[in-house]
């Protein structure tokens, strides 16, 4: 992951209505151009439902 977790969690979640299920989050992030390594982090994170962008940020920080 070349970008910081904060950059990623704001850049690739554009257009999401919160809360969101993990599958929908991943689909939206793919459409927004998220790289596969970022998507894999989200896929492997323990939450099935993300309440806010801060949940994505937390997942990415745990792997950064």
C-alpha positions in Angstrom: 0.0 0.0 0.0 1.7 3.2 -1.2 -0.8 5.6 0.2 -1.4 6.3 3.8 -4.5 4.7 5.4 -6.1 8.2 5.7 -5.6 8.8 2.0 -7.1 5.5 1.1 -10.0 5.7 3.5 -11.1 9.0 2.0 -10.2 8.4 -1.7 -11.8 5.1 -2.4 -15.0 5.3 -0.3 -16.4 8.2 -2.3 -20.2 7.7 -2.9 -20.9 5.3 -0.1 -23.9 5.7 2.1 -23.1 4.7 5.6 -23.5 2.2 7.2 -22.5 -0.3 4.5 -22.1 -4.0 4.3 -18.6 -5.3 3.6 -19.5 -6.6 0.1 -21.0 -3.3 -1.0 -18.1 -1.4 0.4 -15.6 -3.6 -1.6 -17.6 -3.2 -4.8 -17.7 0.6 -4.4 -14.0 0.7 -3.6 -13.2 -1.4 -6.7 -15.3 1.0 -8.9 -13.4 3.9 -7.3 -10.0 2.3 -8.4 -8.8 0.8 -5.1 -5.8 -1.4 -5.6 -6.1 -5.1 -4.9 -3.9 -4.9 -1.7 -6.2 -2.4 -0.2 -9.3 -4.5 -1.1 -7.7 -7.5 0.5 -7.2 -5.7 3.7 -10.9 -4.7 3.8 -11.9 -8.3 2.9 -9.9 -9.7 5.8 -11.0 -7.2 8.4 -13.3 -8.6 11.1 -16.3 -6.3 10.5 -19.1 -7.3 8.3 -20.8 -3.9 8.5 -18.8 -0.6 8.3 -20.5 2.3 10.1 -18.3 5.2 9.0 -15.1 5.9 7.0 -13.2 5.6 10.3 -13.9 1.8 10.2 -12.1 1.6 6.9 -9.3 3.8 8.3 -9.0 1.5 11.3 -8.8 -1.6 9.1 -6.0 -0.1 7.0 -4.1 1.2 10.0 -4.0 -2.3 11.5 -2.2 -3.5 8.3 0.0 -0.4 7.6 
